[in-house]
Amino acid sequence: MSLARTGSILNLHRSAPLAACALAALAFALGAAGASAQQAATPASTFEPVVGQQGKDVIWVPTTPMILERMLRMAQVTPRDIVVDLGSGDGRIAIAAAKDFGARARGLEYNPDMVALSKREAIKAGVADRVTFEEADIFKADFSNATVVTMYLLPNLNRDLRPIILKMKPGTRVASHQFDMGEWEADEQCDLAGRQCFFWIVPAQVGGTWKIKSGAAEYEVALKQTFQKVTGLVNVANGKSSLREPMLRADHLRFSLVDDKGVQHDFDGRVSGTSLKGTMRTGARSVPFEATRTGD
Ligand SMILES: C[S@@+](CC[C@H](N)C(=O)[O-])C[C@H]1O[C@@H](n2cnc3c(N)ncnc32)[C@H](O)[C@@H]1O
């Protein structure tokens, strides 16, 4: 880990609720070599983590119980979920997801002592059958099976993970403690006593030209997508017209268009790859429609 990375998280964590953690982190930064040597000599079963200890890309600072509960509530975790915590530290988020929300959970953590500690904590919490911890680099591991991703990393790491997360199944929920994802604006965020949580839903990829058919009616709609935000144009006689109120959430796409006769049609469908199927409502009448995406 570079000193620059150590320095940046120290600065970012120096807020009131985690002042103690930040001080411990500072102590670590000042005496990193001594602490590492001490930990290396400590038998794994008695390993005691130290706030601020070195990690591969970011030091360890744990998420407080209040924040982790809020993150899991924002993501509306249920027993049907697979929650993956990226850089799982002592395992607390994955363990809480299993114990308090009934989910299955995975923790991916680079530090083997933290992985061993997390496994012991999962046994103590009685959730070892639903939680696994793996010694892994989050940038190399496959976590595409997650329905919920949680993380407490750094802004640059979030941004580096962004393309990987955006390729996940539409509808995957993502909760981050303290750090955002740059240009990918959060769908929701919260501020708890000065600590931030950010929440996103992975959007389907919808940018391109859609040829829509509904009975005898046909429309060509061009969508532009920036993360979860969508704008679009529909071909009308002698020109193009903007779509009204386009909305994308996970695989759910909605928009309205006004045709050349001045009639409004409201489309509401589900995207699956290059296919979109749903219902077109015109006044009181609803009929099915299908669409295929042909270009980017
Ligand atoms: C700020 S702590 C957060 C721990 C835990 N997620 C929580 O919120 O309590 C970040 C953790 O990521 C781990 N880590 C750093 N770089 C990593 C990497 N490339 N792959 C896996 N874990 C990493 C660190 O060892 C540390 O435990």
The ligand as a Gaussian input file, in Angstrom:
#p B3LYP/6-31G(d) Opt

LIG

0 1
 C      -11.949000       0.330000       5.692000
 S      -11.852000      -1.419000       5.962000
 C      -13.583000      -1.916000       5.923000
 C      -13.840000      -3.253000       6.583000
 C      -15.292000      -3.720000       6.561000
 N      -15.821000      -3.781000       5.217000
 C      -16.142000      -2.801000       7.381000
 O      -16.821000      -1.950000       6.761000
 O      -16.127000      -2.897000       8.612000
 C      -11.230000      -2.002000       4.374000
 C      -10.777000      -3.452000       4.357000
 O      -10.391000      -3.780000       3.010000
 C       -9.262000      -4.646000       3.050000
 N       -8.599000      -4.553000       1.751000
 C       -7.802000      -3.551000       1.300000
 N       -7.469000      -3.764000       0.000000
 C       -8.055000      -4.940000      -0.356000
 C       -8.075000      -5.694000      -1.562000
 N       -7.458000      -5.299000      -2.679000
 N       -8.775000      -6.852000      -1.574000
 C       -9.413000      -7.294000      -0.459000
 N       -9.439000      -6.611000       0.703000
 C       -8.763000      -5.449000       0.755000
 C       -8.465000      -4.140000       4.222000
 O       -7.597000      -5.152000       4.713000
 C       -9.579000      -3.771000       5.208000
 O       -9.881000      -4.850000       6.064000

